[in-house]
Amino acid sequence: MHAHSQRIPIKGAALPITLIMLVVIVVLAVAAMRSTSFGFLMATNEQLRERAFIASETGIEQAISTILFDPTVTNNLVVGPTATAANGDAYNTQIVTQMNGAPQGAIFGSSWNQFSTYQFQIISAGSSARGATAVHTQGVAVIAPNQSSFSGGTGTGL
């Protein structure tokens, strides 16, 4: 017989190994893409939380700048609009009179009995366009001449 008529089966491993490596590479690529998108989502959430924080702080700054600290107003006084910025962030701020507007003695000193202190609390809630929220509270003490009652009108400040 001829040498050509006798066939030896060829045992190649290249195709199965290549397919297995291809599957492993695809699985690793999918895992890397998911990890990257999760990191992007976390960064976006942090950015939105920071925007809500800034909106809340803006509300406190606006409340302090309005000088609407009137101890005769014992209910909540909303300062400014429920503001919405161009980017969709918003804040809502309230000034709350503490201790029913009663004057408190000022800090001790040579003229401590000539001044009174009025206590207020500013509560500001900020939100970002996609729903992240932050609430901040700021205490304010206004020192004014000592008097048994407040004679200013609402919004005049002390």
N, C-alpha and C positions, 0 to 999 in steps of 0.2 A: 504494500500500500504506500501511497504517497504521504508525505508529511503534511500535505494540505488537507487531507481528508480527516485527520485527527484534530478535533477542536478542543481546546482547553478553555473552560469557562473563565471569563475575565471577572475578577472581583474588585470593582472600583468603589472606593469609599468617598470620593470627591463630591458627588452629588448629595448624599445624605448629610455630610458634614457641612456643606455650603448651605443647605436648607436650614439646618439647625442654627448655624451662625446668623443667617438672615433673620430668623425668628427672634433670636436673642437681641440683635441690634434693633429690630422694630420695637420690641418690648422696652428696651432701654430708652429709645427715642420718645415713645409715648409717655413713659414715666418722667422724663426730663421736661416734656411739654406741659404735663399736668403740674409739676413742681413750679415751673415758671409762671403759669397762670395763677397758681395759688399765691405765690409771692406777690404778683401784681395785684391781686385782690386784697391782700393784707396791706399793701402800700396805699391803695385807694381808700380803704377803710380808715387808715390812720390819717390820711389827708382830710377826709370828710370830718373826722372827729376834731381835728385841729381847726377846721373852718367853723365848726359849731362853738368851739372854745373861744375863738376870736369874736364871733357874733355875740356871745354872752358877755365878754369883756367890753365890747363896744356899748352894749346896753348899760353897763355900770358906768362907763365914762360919760355917756350921754346923760344919765340921771344925775351924776355929780355936777356936770356942767350947767344943768338947768337951774340949779339952786332952788328947787321947790321943796325946801325942808320947812314945813309948817307944822308945829306940834299940835295945832288945833284940829288938824285933819287926822282922825284916828283910824279911818278906814284906808284901805289900800289905794294908793294914787298911781295910776298907770302913767309912765313917762314915755313920751314919744309914741310913734305908731308901733303897731306890731309890724316892725319894719321888715321890708323885703328888699335886699340889695339886688343889683343887676344880675348877680350870679345865683340868685335864689336863696341865699342865706337869710335868716331872719332872727330877730330877738324880740322879747317881750319883757319889760322891766317894770317893777313895782317898788315904790318907796313906802315903807311901813313905819308908822310912828311907834316907838317903843315906850313902855311904862305909861301908857295912856297920855302921853304928851306932858307929863309932870316934869318940871325942872328939877334937876339934880344939882347938888352942890358941886362947884368947880374944884379943881385940884387945889390942895392946901398951899397957901403962900401968904405973902403980906397983904394981898387984896382978895383973898379967896371968897369973901362974903359979897363981893361986888359983882360976881359972875355966876351964871347958871349954865348947866350943860343939858342939852336936849339930845336924846338918843334916837337914831333912826336905823333902819335896816333896808338895804337895797337888795332885791332878789331879781336876778336876770336869768332868763332861760333863752339859750341860743340854739338854733337848729340849722343844719346844712340842707342843701337842696335835696339830698337823697336820704334824709331821715335821721342822721346822727344828731344827738342832742347833748347839751351840757348846761348845767345849772350852777350858778355862782351866787354867793351871798357875801355882801360887804357891809360892815358896820360903819356908821358915821356918827360922830359926836360933834355937835355944833355948840360952840361957846358963845353966849350972848350976855348982855347986861342982866343982872339979877332983877327979876320981877316976879310977882306972884302969878301973873297971867300974861299970855302972849297977845300983843295988840296988832300984829301985822295981819294982812289979808292972805288968803290962799295964793300961793305962787309968788309971793313977794320975797320969800327967803328970809333968813335971819340976818 
